[in-house]
Amino acid sequence: MTLCRLVAQGLVPATAAQEVTSAVGSLLALQGQQVSAVPHALLARTPSATVRDVRAAFDEIALVRSWPMRGTVHITTAQDHHWLRAALLHRYDTYRHDAAENHGIDAKTLGVAAATVLEEIDREGPITRARAVELWAEAGLMDPARTVSAGASIEEAWQETSRRRRLVMLLHLEGILVQAPAGVNEHLLVDARDLPDETCGAVPGEKVGRGESGHEAALAEIARRFALGHGPVQVADLARWLMIPAGECSRALEAAVESSARTDTPVARMRLDEGGARLVPWETPISARERNAHAFYMRADLPELVEASRRRALGTVYLGMFDEMHVGYKDRSCLTDTVGENLICPAKNGMFRPFVVDRGRLVAVQRGSDLLWHPKAQLSARLEADVRRAVDRMTRRLSA
């Protein structure tokens, strides 16, 4: 299973991208809350690219950073930003309601916040979050000095910090701001209204928000892109990735199979054979319950691609924090076990470590400059040399 996912994710030469924007587009979105980890994810999938290429893609606003789904920062192409945001915006209804009811961020406040930063961006170009907060303070929207050290209570300071964070996030969710050009340990804020709008994406000419004519087709396109770039995947994987109900994901994946049937790269519905070792086509009509529990979705030609790239897929791959090979799935048992999960995220606090895959299984994680080996890794001179070589090679690329 892991070999299939490595191939689908562009982590072997046969499926690797020629440029970093294509690497992102093939995944549809990749997790990006750790700014320093993004170049690692992109270089791993684009062998000819450099850190300079990654920076240029953001500086040219070909790649952007926002919160399209599940409250987590992701990187998408500029072309995909608005339609993906609009298709999933309803999942933030509770968050938006809470911002208005408990943090005083109603439509009027949000409008003032937007106008304030957009005027500055129009005049000065991309700005930092800190500058946005200064502008909002000048406009009377918040008190930047309201901290515990300045005499505020912990609750008061937390409320002010939460208000700032919500203002930033809401302006992204509403399609006003997006992050793109690289700054110092952050991506700068720019006007998102300049990007292709939602009618230029998954369903040309149609709006794709919930209740709009293009919504179901947009969900099917999300499912198609997810299956092609992450497959084999199950309904539960897509439900976790998007944080939407399993029923919607099941229908979207089935729609992706149907809509892609006559394309160059169709999505196939598969199941494990009786021995549980091989994925085979599953064409017999089945119930939704069976599909949700047992069906896998992936690009139809993936078995052939894996066979042709088996040697490279079995090789040693060094991946960064929050890489989609790990965070892109609910079921990661094909990659590692509970011990490996604890190595990647030991404190259960959301901070993940870079990791190394060999022969389709996690063998080590990186803690600072040290390697922590999985207890079940069969250490050998070959494995240790290959792991060190993979880490050193990526380290050189990232520091070049």
C-alpha positions as CSV (number, residue, x, y, z in Angstrom):
1,M,0.0,0.0,0.0
2,T,2.8,2.4,0.9
3,L,4.6,1.8,-2.4
4,C,1.4,2.7,-4.2
5,R,1.1,5.9,-2.2
6,L,4.7,6.8,-2.8
7,V,4.2,6.5,-6.5
8,A,0.9,8.4,-6.5
9,Q,2.4,11.2,-4.5
10,G,5.2,11.8,-7.0
11,L,8.0,10.5,-4.8
12,V,9.6,8.4,-7.5
13,P,11.1,9.7,-10.8
14,A,8.3,8.3,-13.0
15,T,5.6,10.4,-11.3
16,A,7.7,13.3,-10.0
17,A,6.8,16.8,-11.0
18,Q,8.8,19.0,-13.4
19,E,8.1,22.2,-11.3
20,V,6.9,22.9,-7.8
21,T,3.5,24.2,-8.8
22,S,2.7,20.9,-10.6
23,A,3.8,19.0,-7.4
24,V,1.2,21.0,-5.4
25,G,-1.4,20.7,-8.1
26,S,-1.1,16.9,-8.3
27,L,-1.9,16.7,-4.6
28,L,-4.5,19.4,-4.8
29,A,-3.4,20.7,-1.4
30,L,-0.5,19.9,1.0
31,Q,-0.4,20.7,4.7
32,G,1.7,23.8,5.3
33,Q,1.5,25.2,8.8
34,Q,5.2,24.7,9.4
35,V,6.7,27.3,6.9
36,S,10.2,25.7,7.0
37,A,8.8,22.3,6.1
38,V,7.1,23.4,2.9
39,P,10.3,23.5,0.7
40,H,11.2,19.9,1.9
41,A,7.8,18.6,0.8
42,L,8.1,20.3,-2.6
43,L,11.7,19.4,-3.3
44,A,11.0,15.7,-2.5
45,R,8.4,15.7,-5.3
46,T,10.3,17.9,-7.7
47,P,13.9,16.4,-8.2
48,S,15.1,19.3,-10.4
49,A,13.8,22.1,-8.3
50,T,15.7,24.3,-5.8
51,V,14.7,26.3,-2.8
52,R,14.9,29.3,-5.1
53,D,12.2,27.8,-7.3
54,V,10.0,27.3,-4.3
55,R,10.5,30.9,-3.2
56,A,9.8,32.2,-6.7
57,A,6.5,30.2,-6.9
58,F,5.3,32.0,-3.8
59,D,6.7,35.4,-4.7
60,E,5.0,35.1,-8.1
61,I,1.8,34.1,-6.3
62,A,1.6,30.8,-8.2
63,L,1.4,29.1,-4.9
64,V,-0.6,30.4,-1.9
65,R,-1.1,29.5,1.8
66,S,-4.5,29.6,3.5
67,W,-7.1,27.5,5.4
68,P,-9.1,25.8,2.8
69,M,-10.1,22.8,5.0
70,R,-10.3,21.4,8.5
71,G,-8.9,24.5,10.1
72,T,-5.4,23.6,9.1
73,V,-3.1,25.7,6.9
74,H,-2.5,24.2,3.5
75,I,-0.6,25.1,0.3
76,T,-2.5,25.2,-3.0
77,T,-2.0,26.6,-6.4
78,A,-3.4,30.1,-7.0
79,Q,-5.7,28.5,-9.6
80,D,-7.2,26.1,-7.1
81,H,-7.5,28.5,-4.2
82,H,-10.9,30.2,-4.5
83,W,-13.0,27.3,-5.8
84,L,-11.6,24.9,-3.1
85,R,-12.2,27.6,-0.5
86,A,-15.7,28.2,-1.6
87,A,-16.7,24.5,-1.9
88,L,-15.7,23.9,1.7
89,L,-16.5,27.2,3.3
90,H,-19.7,25.8,4.9
91,R,-17.6,23.7,7.2
92,Y,-16.5,26.9,8.9
93,D,-20.1,28.1,9.7
94,T,-19.7,27.4,13.4
95,Y,-16.3,29.1,13.5
96,R,-17.7,32.2,11.8
97,H,-20.8,32.3,14.1
98,D,-18.5,32.0,17.2
99,A,-16.3,34.8,15.9
100,A,-19.4,37.1,15.7
101,E,-21.1,36.0,18.9
102,N,-18.1,35.7,21.2
103,H,-15.3,37.8,19.7
104,G,-17.3,40.8,18.3
105,I,-16.2,40.1,14.7
106,D,-19.4,40.8,12.8
107,A,-19.8,41.7,9.1
108,K,-19.1,45.4,9.8
109,T,-16.0,44.7,11.8
110,L,-14.7,42.3,9.2
111,G,-15.4,44.9,6.5
112,V,-13.3,47.6,8.4
113,A,-10.5,45.1,8.9
114,A,-10.5,44.1,5.3
115,A,-10.5,47.7,4.0
116,T,-7.7,48.7,6.4
117,V,-5.3,46.0,5.2
118,L,-6.3,46.1,1.6
119,E,-5.5,49.8,1.4
120,E,-2.1,49.2,2.9
121,I,-1.4,46.3,0.5
122,D,-2.5,48.4,-2.4
123,R,-0.2,51.2,-1.3
124,E,2.9,49.3,0.0
125,G,2.6,45.8,-1.4
126,P,2.5,42.5,0.7
127,I,2.5,43.0,4.4
128,T,3.3,40.9,7.5
129,R,0.7,39.7,10.0
130,A,2.3,42.0,12.6
131,R,1.7,45.0,10.4
132,A,-1.9,43.9,9.8
133,V,-2.4,43.8,13.6
134,E,-0.9,47.3,13.9
135,L,-3.3,48.6,11.3
136,W,-6.3,47.1,13.1
137,A,-5.2,48.6,16.4
138,E,-4.9,52.0,14.7
139,A,-8.4,51.5,13.4
140,G,-9.7,50.7,16.9
141,L,-10.3,47.0,16.2
142,M,-8.0,45.7,19.0
143,D,-5.5,46.6,21.6
144,P,-2.0,45.1,20.7
145,A,-0.7,46.1,24.2
146,R,-3.3,44.0,26.0
147,T,-1.0,41.3,27.3
148,V,-0.5,39.6,30.7
149,S,2.8,41.5,31.2
150,A,1.0,44.8,30.5
151,G,-1.5,44.1,33.3
152,A,-4.3,42.3,31.5
153,S,-5.6,39.0,33.0
154,I,-4.7,35.8,31.3
155,E,-8.3,35.6,30.0
156,E,-8.2,39.1,28.6
157,A,-4.9,38.5,26.9
158,W,-6.1,35.2,25.5
159,Q,-9.3,36.9,24.1
160,E,-7.2,39.6,22.4
161,T,-4.8,37.1,20.9
162,S,-7.7,34.9,19.8
163,R,-9.4,37.9,18.2
164,R,-6.3,38.7,16.1
165,R,-6.0,35.1,14.9
166,R,-9.7,35.0,14.0
167,L,-9.5,38.2,12.1
168,V,-6.6,36.9,10.0
169,M,-8.3,33.5,9.4
170,L,-11.7,35.0,8.6
171,L,-10.3,37.3,6.0
172,H,-8.7,34.2,4.3
173,L,-12.0,32.2,4.6
174,E,-13.9,35.1,3.0
175,G,-11.5,35.2,0.0
176,I,-10.1,38.7,0.9
177,L,-6.6,37.8,2.0
178,V,-4.1,35.0,1.2
179,Q,-0.5,34.4,2.0
180,A,2.1,34.1,-0.8
181,P,5.4,36.0,-1.0
182,A,8.1,34.6,1.3
183,G,9.0,36.8,4.3
184,V,11.1,35.9,7.4
185,N,9.6,32.7,8.8
186,E,6.2,33.6,7.3
187,H,4.4,34.2,4.1
188,L,3.2,37.8,3.5
189,L,-0.4,38.8,3.1
190,V,-1.7,39.8,-0.3
191,D,-5.1,40.6,-1.9
192,A,-6.8,37.3,-2.7
193,R,-9.3,39.0,-4.9
194,D,-6.7,39.1,-7.7
195,L,-6.7,35.3,-8.0
196,P,-8.9,33.3,-10.4
197,D,-12.3,33.2,-8.8
198,E,-14.4,30.1,-7.9
199,T,-16.1,30.0,-11.4
200,C,-12.6,29.5,-13.0
201,G,-11.9,26.2,-11.2
202,A,-13.6,22.8,-10.8
203,V,-16.8,23.7,-12.5
204,P,-16.2,26.5,-15.1
205,G,-18.8,29.2,-15.1
206,E,-20.5,28.0,-11.9
207,K,-20.4,28.8,-8.3
208,V,-19.4,25.9,-6.1
209,G,-20.4,26.8,-2.5
210,R,-22.9,24.7,-0.6
211,G,-26.3,25.1,-2.2
212,E,-24.9,26.4,-5.5
213,S,-25.3,24.6,-8.8
214,G,-21.7,23.5,-9.0
215,H,-21.2,22.2,-5.4
216,E,-21.6,18.5,-6.0
217,A,-19.4,18.6,-9.0
218,A,-16.8,20.5,-7.0
219,L,-16.8,17.8,-4.3
220,A,-16.4,15.2,-7.0
221,E,-13.4,17.0,-8.4
222,I,-11.8,17.3,-5.0
223,A,-12.4,13.5,-4.6
224,R,-10.9,12.8,-8.0
225,R,-7.8,14.9,-7.3
226,F,-7.4,13.4,-3.9
227,A,-7.6,9.8,-5.2
228,L,-5.2,10.5,-8.1
229,G,-2.6,12.2,-5.9
230,H,-2.9,10.2,-2.7
231,G,-4.4,6.9,-3.7
232,P,-5.1,4.2,-2.7
233,V,-7.5,6.0,-0.3
234,Q,-10.7,5.1,1.4
235,V,-13.8,7.1,2.3
236,A,-12.5,7.6,5.8
237,D,-9.3,9.1,4.5
238,L,-11.1,11.7,2.4
239,A,-13.5,12.4,5.3
240,R,-10.6,13.1,7.6
241,W,-8.7,15.1,5.0
242,L,-11.6,17.4,4.3
243,M,-13.4,17.0,7.7
244,I,-16.7,16.5,6.0
245,P,-19.2,13.6,6.6
246,A,-18.4,10.2,5.3
247,G,-21.6,10.0,3.3
248,E,-20.7,13.1,1.3
249,C,-17.2,11.7,0.7
250,S,-18.5,8.3,-0.5
251,R,-20.8,10.0,-3.0
252,A,-18.0,12.3,-4.2
253,L,-15.6,9.4,-4.7
254,E,-18.2,7.4,-6.6
255,A,-18.9,10.5,-8.7
256,A,-15.2,10.8,-9.4
257,V,-15.1,7.3,-10.7
258,E,-18.0,8.0,-13.0
259,S,-16.9,11.4,-14.2
260,S,-13.3,10.4,-14.9
261,A,-14.1,7.1,-16.7
262,R,-13.4,8.6,-20.2
263,T,-10.4,10.7,-19.2
264,D,-6.7,9.9,-19.7
265,T,-6.3,9.1,-16.0
266,P,-9.5,7.6,-14.6
267,V,-10.1,6.9,-11.0
268,A,-10.7,3.2,-10.2
269,R,-12.6,1.6,-7.4
270,M,-10.6,-1.3,-5.9
271,R,-10.7,-3.9,-3.2
272,L,-8.2,-6.2,-1.6
273,D,-8.2,-9.7,-3.0
274,E,-9.1,-12.7,-0.8
275,G,-5.5,-13.0,0.3
276,G,-5.5,-9.4,1.4
277,A,-2.2,-8.7,-0.5
278,R,-3.3,-7.2,-3.8
279,L,-5.7,-4.5,-4.9
280,V,-8.1,-5.7,-7.7
281,P,-10.9,-3.8,-9.5
282,W,-14.3,-3.9,-7.8
283,E,-16.9,-3.3,-10.4
284,T,-19.8,-5.3,-9.0
285,P,-22.5,-3.0,-7.6
286,I,-22.1,-2.7,-3.9
287,S,-23.8,-1.0,-1.0
288,A,-22.6,2.2,0.5
289,R,-21.8,0.4,3.7
290,E,-19.5,-2.0,1.8
291,R,-17.9,0.8,-0.1
292,N,-17.2,2.8,3.0
293,A,-15.6,-0.1,4.8
294,H,-13.7,-1.9,2.0
295,A,-13.3,0.2,-1.2
296,F,-10.1,1.9,-2.2
297,Y,-9.9,4.6,-4.8
298,M,-6.9,5.4,-6.9
299,R,-5.7,6.1,-10.4
300,A,-6.5,3.2,-12.6
301,D,-2.9,2.8,-14.0
302,L,-1.3,2.8,-10.5
303,P,-0.6,-0.9,-10.4
304,E,1.4,-0.6,-13.7
305,L,3.2,2.5,-12.5
306,V,4.2,0.8,-9.2
307,E,5.5,-2.3,-11.0
308,A,7.6,-0.1,-13.3
309,S,8.9,1.9,-10.4
310,R,9.1,-0.8,-7.8
311,R,12.9,-0.5,-7.2
312,R,12.7,3.2,-6.7
313,A,9.6,2.9,-4.5
314,L,11.3,0.4,-2.3
315,G,14.2,2.8,-1.9
316,T,15.0,5.3,0.9
317,V,12.9,8.5,1.1
318,Y,13.5,11.3,3.6
319,L,10.4,13.4,4.2
320,G,9.7,16.5,6.3
321,M,7.4,17.5,9.1
322,F,3.7,17.3,8.2
323,D,4.3,15.5,4.9
324,E,1.2,14.3,3.1
325,M,2.6,10.8,3.1
326,H,1.8,10.8,6.8
327,V,-0.9,13.5,7.5
328,G,-2.8,12.9,4.2
329,Y,-4.5,9.7,5.5
330,K,-6.6,8.6,8.5
331,D,-5.3,5.0,8.2
332,R,-1.5,5.1,8.2
333,S,-0.9,1.5,9.4
334,C,0.7,0.6,6.1
335,L,3.4,3.2,6.8
336,T,4.0,2.6,10.5
337,D,2.7,1.3,13.7
338,T,1.8,3.0,17.1
339,V,5.5,3.1,18.0
340,G,6.3,4.9,14.8
341,E,3.4,7.3,15.3
342,N,4.9,8.2,18.7
343,L,8.3,8.7,17.2
344,I,6.9,11.1,14.7
345,C,4.7,13.0,17.2
346,P,6.0,12.1,20.7
347,A,4.2,14.8,22.7
348,K,0.8,14.5,21.0
349,N,1.0,18.3,20.7
350,G,0.9,18.7,17.0
351,M,4.6,19.0,16.5
352,F,5.8,16.4,14.0
353,R,9.3,15.2,13.2
354,P,10.8,14.6,9.8
355,F,10.9,10.8,9.0
356,V,12.6,8.3,6.7
357,V,10.8,5.5,4.8
358,D,12.7,2.4,3.5
359,R,11.1,-0.6,1.8
360,G,7.7,1.1,2.3
361,R,7.9,1.4,6.1
362,L,9.0,4.1,8.5
363,V,12.5,3.2,9.8
364,A,13.6,6.4,11.5
365,V,12.7,10.0,12.5
366,Q,15.0,13.0,12.8
367,R,15.3,14.7,16.2
368,G,17.4,17.7,15.7
369,S,20.6,16.4,14.1
370,D,20.1,12.9,15.4
371,L,18.3,9.9,14.0
372,L,15.9,7.9,16.2
373,W,15.5,4.4,14.8
374,H,12.3,2.5,14.9
375,P,12.8,-0.5,17.2
376,K,11.7,-2.9,14.4
377,A,14.0,-1.4,11.8
378,Q,16.4,-4.1,10.6
379,L,19.6,-2.1,11.0
380,S,22.3,-2.9,8.5
381,A,25.3,-1.2,6.9
382,R,23.1,-0.8,3.8
383,L,20.2,0.8,5.6
384,E,22.3,3.1,7.7
385,A,24.2,4.3,4.6
386,D,21.1,4.8,2.5
387,V,19.3,6.7,5.3
388,R,22.3,8.9,5.9
389,R,22.7,9.5,2.1
390,A,19.0,10.4,1.7
391,V,19.1,12.9,4.7
392,D,22.3,14.5,3.6
393,R,21.1,14.9,0.0
394,M,18.0,16.7,1.0
395,T,19.8,18.7,3.6
396,R,22.2,20.0,0.9
397,R,19.3,20.8,-1.4
398,L,17.5,22.7,1.3
399,S,20.6,24.7,2.3
400,A,21.7,25.5,-1.3
